[in-house]
Amino acid sequence: MTAAPAPPAPPWRPVLARGAVLRHDPVRDADLLLLPERVVVLDGGAGAVLRLCDGVRDVAAIVTELAVRHPAAPVTAEVPEFLDRLRKEGWLR
């Protein structure tokens, strides 16, 4: 008798980690990720991606929305990888 396969994991719905805050700095004209004891200056469209991480949208919905906004950008390949990196850093949950 073999064990039943595990059910598929629910889709990840990224949200900022506790204590993380996304802000726009008008002096630098840059998005900042404020973390306990650290400030990260976000490059390019990183702030726009993180604004979509509301805990409601899953990664596929975030990619779809960004692909509509930026049809020429390689969001399908880059955004999931970017979000996964931030989760490994502990900045997303």
Order of alpha helices (4+ residues) and beta strands (2+ residues): beta-beta-beta-alpha-alpha-alpha
